[in-house]
Amino acid sequence: MKLKLIIAIFTLLYLSCKDSPSNKYNQFYSIIDDLVRIQYYDSSTIIMLNLDTIKPFIPKIEKTVIDLDTIDLYEPKPHKLYAEFITKDILTSLYKSKLIDSIDIEFLFNQADKIKIYNLDKNKINHQTISASELEQLRKNSDVDKFFDTLKKAYGAWSYTRISQPLFTKDEKTIIFYISHYCGSLCGSGHRVIMKFEKGKWRIKQNKRTWVS
């Protein structure tokens, strides 16, 4: 009887662990590898080690009258190098789309405000990498319209990819992050990616384009 009970407990523990992400930040490396190496961007792209920050943003609202109608004008998101911004409106829309739970609206917004800044470990990425300082130094030593030619000569890469810090839901089974790909002075795009841990794997639930050039 005791042996059966012990086996049952270990079985439950095994199934529980199997369906849960272990060490969420280590999981992020496998996510990056899948997205960059296989699904979206060219194989020669170089990954920036410095993660973009995700900042919470509460836009100011101004009322204005147009053709006798009063409308709300929302303050645009600020432009800041190596930073993305998330609002409660975005998180609410994700909840309405059943991508996150209601409790995660405040949880994710507050997490963005308190998240600890860290850089990727190049030894955990199955891809060529570059630091932000190396990239900026390369840019300074290049003509504006020749930067990507210089990147190709120095690293054999025609493009580079920036990734934001990840936000995890309270149960750590859904992740939100931004990814931007730059392939020329007027070539690139950015996406907000939502992935959920299901049946032992991270699966894409939303890949929304946020900008394109």
C-alpha angles and dihedrals in degrees: 000000000000091000091053090049092051091049091049092051093049090047091054092047091050093050091046092052092044092058095044130079110245118216098356096214093052087051088057091066093059089048091053091048093052095046098045102032100041118012114036124007138050117273094242096060117121121224121228110228095208108084118222113243123241111220127193112240129195108190120216114239124218123188117222135174120235119175090345091305121115113223135175118245114202121213108247120244113268120252111238129164114251094003137111126193132218128193135197088245089061092047092046090053089051089052091049088051088053092242094122136017124256092251089058095065093076093029094057094040091053091043090057089055095050105031116133114241115236138158129233120263106239090207090065096051121086091211141070112277140198133189123236091245092052090048093049092047089052089050092051091052093051136072111251094248093042100052096104091047088054090048090053093050094047101041107010089243127127093196145015133222130214123200129193129227110274125247117211127203119238093267090046091231098109125055131194124195142145127239126191127190123199119194103158145347088282099020126090148081141209132215139189108223126202117191131178130202106236131162092351097310139088108243129192112246098169135009105181121181111231099179141358135193 
